[in-house]
Amino acid sequence: MTPSDLQTPPWMDEASCRTSTPGDFFPSDGVGVERAKRVCAECPVKAECLEYALTHRIEHGVWGGCSERERRRMMRSRRLAATV
Ligand code: SF4
């Protein structure tokens, strides 16, 4: 096991975006977000990716087929659910 093995979750090896330009998943407008989400829609590790982003509170970019705004809403819902 190498240090990079410790930092990169195994599911990333299956990611549909692994050959994409990373910047495509950090779009600056809605068109770019929709383009990234289309790649995510076919991704076999979409659920793992989304959970990773939520767990690590990753604020920027499209992860798990969700925009930054969508993930903020999910985090808010989880926080509210945790207080009930
Ligand atoms: S869900 Fe999207 S961002 Fe996440 S690994 Fe798959 S293609 Fe990449």
Boltz pocket constraint, residues with backbone or C-beta under 6 A from the ligand:
constraints:
  - pocket:
      binder: B
      contacts: [[A, 15], [A, 16], [A, 17], [A, 18], [A, 25], [A, 36], [A, 39], [A, 40], [A, 41], [A, 43], [A, 44], [A, 45], [A, 46], [A, 47], [A, 49], [A, 50], [A, 62], [A, 63], [A, 64], [A, 65]]
      max_distance: 6.0
